[in-house]
Amino acid sequence: MAGLRLGPLLRYADASSATVWVEASRPCAAEVRCPDGAGGTARTFQVAGHHYALIPVTGLTPGTDTAYEVFLDGTRVWPLPDSRFPPSVIRTPGGGDAVRVTFGSCRWAAPPADTDDPVGPDALDSLAARLAADPGAERPDVLLLLGDQVYADEVSDAVKERIRVRRGLADAPGAEVADFEEYTWLYYESWLDPEVRWLLSTVPSCMIFDDHDVIDDWNTSAAWLTDMRATPWWRERILSGLMSYWVHQHLGNLSPAELTADPLYAAVRATPDGTDVLRAFACRADGEPASVRWSYRRDFGRVRLLMVDTRAARVLDEGGRAMLDPGEAEWLRAQALEDPGSYDHLLIGTSLPWLLPHLVHDAERWNAALCRGERGARWARFGERLRRAADLEHWAAFPDSFAALTELIAEAGSGADAPATVLVLSGDVHHAYVAEPRWPGGTGGPDARVLQLTCSPVHNSIPLSIRVGFRFGWSAAARALGRRFAGHGGCPRPPVDWRRTGGPWFGNQLMSLTLHGRSARLRLEQARGKGVLTTVEESDLTR
């Protein structure tokens, strides 16, 4: 009999349809049933000995909460027997409803409930516990997970022990994930957490990777990539990372129509074992990154979300470094500018912040100038070492891309059909803040309110160095120091200035947006105990 190994995860939901992701213990027919007759069925597909299904659910009624159950080969496997959680539901939007978006990044799996948590309470656990205790409480319409959903290079003691038993720790990559099988352990550890499992079964989610989903500082530079490719273990790591991301995260980001049109999804499902098909895709994605698009768009009524890949889509050649390859940049531009006036809020999800503390921004563009050879070969070698040691790889480290994104945001936010807000949603930097740009020339900038909203971690450590460093990074003294760095590198002034208008806040935390008509409200909540989320900031974002 087939059993439910992982899931269900409610991934996509619109007014009448949804998708639900599961992993089963063996090949089977996976089915979602709803009391009103809505539902759907899908056969599992196989990758590396594991059996997955993404179940399309149709026949849903707009503006309703519909409970669902999951069956494998006709046997009910969800809800779990004796579940202490409310029924999992699919909430479909109705016309004119507010859209509630909750986002964050950087989540270590929480340890078992009977052990101490060295990094404090998990914000996702706390959100789940609150919603489970009060099913009538305000809940997100979508959860945006902006990277580092798993940590392939920083595993728990439990996973480390499994690696030791399986292959030992002496040979590289040692106590890090080596292949697809070990990646599955990370997802089990993260998504079998009871609270998180229930939360992901009942709140739709959108995901994008960041570096730790593969390795710290993934695709920092061409020299870094050359060094990694020279190791005996890297190829299996990157292929397994891309394969496991496609299975566990990317597929659920797609709408039912996109899934139907996806040739890779069709090919994987058409063969008894899709491992070789998916591995060939991963080889192409690694060798020809521009041939694959991980970025995607989702529309929630009059809210447009663009989730942007800022890792795999990079151009790393020092003579033409770019955060996004030309095709990716053109895709982003086309999606942001398509059908002006059709959306009231534009959300750009990028794991890496666009606007950083001024010292960090200036240090990154100075470092980019050094690595390009602007101060000679010796400085270039120093710059490369510094880039890796200090993680100098955000938008500021790709100056042309920073300028292009700034220009796009201004264009999308200007004119008679401009949205009310253009909001850049990010994580990565293990603190939260709000920053507002100011365009030069006394023009006042775009008509829309433009903000950088950064929130991390969901559940991770926040060393004292990060607290002190980022507090200082926003200071006037740090800004003056940053100008000295920029001057040494011969860096031109950035095309936009900005100021911090909120934060910095430190803790395990989540940001939420409530978007209704042309209004937008922000709430930042921090986990202060099991099931306890405390509001530390709440503000109106519209002009």
HELIX and SHEET records of a PDB file:
HELIX    1   1 ALA A  123  ALA A  133  1                                  11    
HELIX    2   2 ASP A  157  ARG A  167  1                                  11    
HELIX    3   3 PHE A  180  TRP A  191  1                                  12    
HELIX    4   4 PRO A  194  THR A  202  1                                   9    
HELIX    5   5 ASP A  211  ASP A  213  5                                   3    
HELIX    6   6 ALA A  222  ARG A  229  1                                   8    
HELIX    7   7 TRP A  234  TYR A  245  1                                  12    
HELIX    8   8 TRP A  246  HIS A  250  3                                   5    
HELIX    9   9 LEU A  251  ASN A  253  1                                   3    
HELIX   10  10 PRO A  256  ALA A  261  1                                   6    
HELIX   11  11 PRO A  263  ALA A  270  1                                   8    
HELIX   12  12 THR A  275  GLY A  287  1                                  13    
HELIX   13  13 PRO A  289  SER A  291  5                                   3    
HELIX   14  14 PRO A  326  LEU A  337  1                                  12    
HELIX   15  15 HIS A  358  CYS A  371  1                                  14    
HELIX   16  16 ALA A  377  ALA A  390  1                                  14    
HELIX   17  17 TRP A  395  ALA A  397  5                                   3    
HELIX   18  18 PRO A  399  ALA A  412  1                                  14    
HELIX   19  19 LEU A  464  GLY A  473  1                                  10    
HELIX   20  20 ALA A  476  HIS A  488  1                                  13    
SHEET    1   A 4 LEU A   4  ALA A  13  0                                        
SHEET    2   A 4 ALA A  18  ALA A  24 -1                                        
SHEET    3   A 4 HIS A  50  VAL A  57 -1                                        
SHEET    4   A 4 PHE A  45  VAL A  47 -1                                        
SHEET    1   B 4 GLY A  39  ARG A  43  0                                        
SHEET    2   B 4 ALA A  29  ARG A  33 -1                                        
SHEET    3   B 4 GLU A  69  LEU A  72 -1                                        
SHEET    4   B 4 THR A  75  TRP A  78 -1                                        
SHEET    1   C 2 ASP A  65  ALA A  67  0                                        
SHEET    2   C 2 VAL A  89  ARG A  91 -1                                        
SHEET    1   D 6 SER A 205  MET A 207  0                                        
SHEET    2   D 6 VAL A 142  LEU A 145  1                                        
SHEET    3   D 6 VAL A  99  GLY A 104  1                                        
SHEET    4   D 6 GLN A 509  HIS A 516 -1                                        
SHEET    5   D 6 SER A 519  GLY A 529 -1                                        
SHEET    6   D 6 VAL A 532  ASP A 540 -1                                        
SHEET    1   E 7 TYR A 296  PHE A 300  0                                        
SHEET    2   E 7 VAL A 303  VAL A 308 -1                                        
SHEET    3   E 7 HIS A 345  THR A 350  1                                        
SHEET    4   E 7 THR A 421  SER A 426  1                                        
SHEET    5   E 7 ARG A 449  THR A 454  1                                        
SHEET    6   E 7 ALA A 432  ARG A 438 -1                                        
SHEET    7   E 7 ASP A 497  TRP A 505 -1                                        
END                                                                             
